[in-house]
Amino acid sequence: MSEVIVRCEQLVKEIYETMDASHDFQHIERVYQNAMTILKSEPLASGKIVSLAVLLHDVSDEKYAVDKQQEQRILDELDLTQEEKQHIQTVIAEVSFNGGNEREITTVESKIVRDADRLDAIGAVGIARTFAYGGAKGRKLYDDAEEVRVNMTKEQYRSQSTASVTHFYEKLLLLKDLMVTAKGREMAEERHAFMVQFLEQLKKERDGIS
């Protein structure tokens, strides 16, 4: 691991450890592993840009960041060219789902980091993260009275709280078909199937079906 990546990790770790378990440094470590797996099948991508974008992609997340300039300040502390900084910021900007209002992908590094992050939002870990975040925000486990929202604006997605199970239908179950790398699509299949199975089992237990 290069010196600049090690330094970036040191700078971001403290920030992530202030977040709840859905977005803590363990999340970053898992996304990094996913990204490294996908990177093997994308030989034209820069491992340096991918690594730094993964480490930085949530430091200024609107859900948590009091200081919206954390990302920029950390980049300015790293030994990077201006072009590299701009490339990393482009990747980060193209990762977010934003209620389906995602930006168009412009680089192969963006493809890798987006898929790597979304893989951590689905499957067993995705289920755990959803309820960890919901618990931290005081959300219901489920609410049958809620309607699943479609065609949301970014502001509606960010500002309106819904039960944790509703989040599966508004985002998580959509992610398998939104993967943009071949390896990401392959990795998403099993995780998606596990979420479907979980929701079916949850419904059985709620309905008292043995």
Sequence and secondary structure as in RCSB ss.txt:
>XXXX:A:sequence
MSEVIVRCEQLVKEIYETMDASHDFQHIERVYQNAMTILKSEPLASGKIVSLAVLLHDVSDEKYAVDKQQEQRIL
DELDLTQEEKQHIQTVIAEVSFNGGNEREITTVESKIVRDADRLDAIGAVGIARTFAYGGAKGRKLYDDAEEVRV
NMTKEQYRSQSTASVTHFYEKLLLLKDLMVTAKGREMAEERHAFMVQFLEQLKKERDGIS
>XXXX:A:secstr
  HHHHHHHHHHHHHHTTS TTSSHHHHHHHHHHHHHHHTT TTS HHHHHHHHHHTTTT TTT S TTHHHHHH
HHS   HHHHHHHHHHHHTT  GGG      SHHHHHHHHHHHHTTSHHHHHHHHHHHHHHTT  S  TT     
S  HHHHHH    HHHHHHHTGGGGGGG  SHHHHHHHHHHHHHHHHHHHHHHHHHHT  
